[in-house]
């Protein structure tokens, strides 16, 4: 069994480049300590902590469609649905706990946990 360090994904909407080409499929790698520490020195993050997400995603996205590289300008131009998707994916692959919620069946009132991770959808596709 090999250790998985990269995860493929498909954006809900997709990134539209300056030529109008749509890029939806990509790859995200596991984050390193440097990925989370080094952006804290960036002046953009110091002025606006929300920018940390942009830099983090630009560092860990190894591929997006046919783009030669993914940088902060690419991430800034993503639709908000795609940004939220990538934030969830980042959390999911870099945290050890699965994303789940407790649910109750409206008919029989049985309580159970529902896996809400996007990875389970993608692995089953």
Secondary structure, 3 states (H helix, E strand, C coil): CCCCCEEEEEEEEEEECCCCCEEEEEEEECCCHHHHHHHHHCHHHHHCCCHHHHHHHHHHEEEECCCCCCCHHHHHCCCHHHHHHHHHHHHHHHCCCCCEEEEECCCCCCEEEEECCHHHHHHHC
